[in-house]
Every structure is written in structure tokens, then in C-alpha cells.
Amino acid sequence: MMVGGNIAGHTRVMTTAIVLETGKGNFALAIALGLILLFIALLINLALTYLQMGKGSA
């Protein structure tokens, strides 16, 4: 399954980190990373909604 890019020792996207940690059996870290990723998505969603609401009233 392709979930993102990774250059060993240099870069790792969160989706790849979640898959790798799950594969190693480190479920606590994988869940924590997943929750952080959900929180980031929620913040971006809220920010964009706020910006769009401001433009609609002008």
C-alpha cells in the first residue's frame, strides 16, 4: 500500500510513520500520531471555514 514518501533517516510523512509504527507493533505511538493528524486537519478545516464565512458577509 502506498501512503506517502520516506527517505530513510531524513524525511518521514505522518501517514508513513503511522503505518511503520503499526507494523512494528507500537500501537500507542501510531494512535497518538493519528490523533495529531486528525487535530491538524480539524484546525485547517476550522480556519478555512472561518475565512470563508468572513468573505460571505462582505
PEKA-V142946 format. One record per residue. N is the residue number from 1. RES is the residue in three letters. PSI is psi in whole degrees, 0 to 359 (none if undefined). BURIAL is I if it has 9 or more other C-alpha atoms within 8 Angstrom, else O. Layout:
n:N res:RES psi:PSI burial:BURIAL
n:N res:RES psi:PSI burial:BURIAL
//
This chain:
n:1 res:MET psi:133 burial:O
n:2 res:MET psi:119 burial:O
n:3 res:VAL psi:353 burial:O
n:4 res:GLY psi:177 burial:O
n:5 res:GLY psi:159 burial:O
n:6 res:ASN psi:122 burial:I
n:7 res:ILE psi:114 burial:O
n:8 res:ALA psi:125 burial:O
n:9 res:GLY psi:355 burial:O
n:10 res:HIS psi:308 burial:O
n:11 res:THR psi:154 burial:O
n:12 res:ARG psi:120 burial:I
n:13 res:VAL psi:158 burial:I
n:14 res:MET psi:322 burial:O
n:15 res:THR psi:320 burial:O
n:16 res:THR psi:319 burial:I
n:17 res:ALA psi:320 burial:I
n:18 res:ILE psi:314 burial:I
n:19 res:VAL psi:315 burial:I
n:20 res:LEU psi:317 burial:O
n:21 res:GLU psi:323 burial:I
n:22 res:THR psi:317 burial:I
n:23 res:GLY psi:329 burial:O
n:24 res:LYS psi:355 burial:O
n:25 res:GLY psi:10 burial:O
n:26 res:ASN psi:72 burial:I
n:27 res:PHE psi:327 burial:O
n:28 res:ALA psi:315 burial:O
n:29 res:LEU psi:321 burial:I
n:30 res:ALA psi:318 burial:I
n:31 res:ILE psi:318 burial:I
n:32 res:ALA psi:316 burial:O
n:33 res:LEU psi:321 burial:I
n:34 res:GLY psi:319 burial:I
n:35 res:LEU psi:321 burial:O
n:36 res:ILE psi:317 burial:O
n:37 res:LEU psi:319 burial:I
n:38 res:LEU psi:320 burial:O
n:39 res:PHE psi:319 burial:O
n:40 res:ILE psi:316 burial:O
n:41 res:ALA psi:320 burial:O
n:42 res:LEU psi:316 burial:O
n:43 res:LEU psi:317 burial:O
n:44 res:ILE psi:318 burial:O
n:45 res:ASN psi:315 burial:O
n:46 res:LEU psi:319 burial:O
n:47 res:ALA psi:316 burial:O
n:48 res:LEU psi:322 burial:O
n:49 res:THR psi:316 burial:O
n:50 res:TYR psi:316 burial:O
n:51 res:LEU psi:320 burial:O
n:52 res:GLN psi:324 burial:O
n:53 res:MET psi:325 burial:O
n:54 res:GLY psi:324 burial:O
n:55 res:LYS psi:332 burial:O
n:56 res:GLY psi:334 burial:O
n:57 res:SER psi:350 burial:O
n:58 res:ALA psi:none burial:O
//
